[in-house]
Amino acid sequence: MYIHQNPLRAGLVTNLKDYKYSSYPAYLSTKNTMIKKDEVLVWFGGLDGFITDHKAMVAELSVNHEIR
C-alpha cells in the first residue's frame, strides 16, 4: 500500500485510480495483467479488503494533511 500513497502525497492525483503508472487500477480490473493479483489480494482478505484498506489509508493521509 505504501507505494500507492506516493502520487497522492506528491499531489499528482486526488484518486488512486487516476495515476496511470500505479498498479492500483490493475488490482481493481477484471482484465488479465502481469501482476499476481490473487496472491496479493489474499493478504487483504480479497478485493473488498484491498479497497477498504486503501480507502482507510487515504482517509488517514487526509486527516494528517499529508495529501497535497
Residue pairs with C-beta under 8 A, 6 or more apart in sequence:
1 53
1 54
1 57
3 22
3 23
4 16
4 22
4 23
4 24
4 54
4 57
5 57
5 61
7 13
7 16
7 19
7 21
7 22
8 14
8 16
8 58
8 61
8 67
9 61
9 66
9 67
9 68
10 68
11 67
11 68
12 19
13 19
14 67
16 22
16 24
16 25
16 54
16 58
17 24
17 25
17 28
23 35
24 54
26 33
26 35
26 37
27 35
27 37
27 40
27 41
27 47
27 50
28 47
28 51
40 50
41 47
41 49
41 50
44 50
44 52
44 53
58 67
61 67
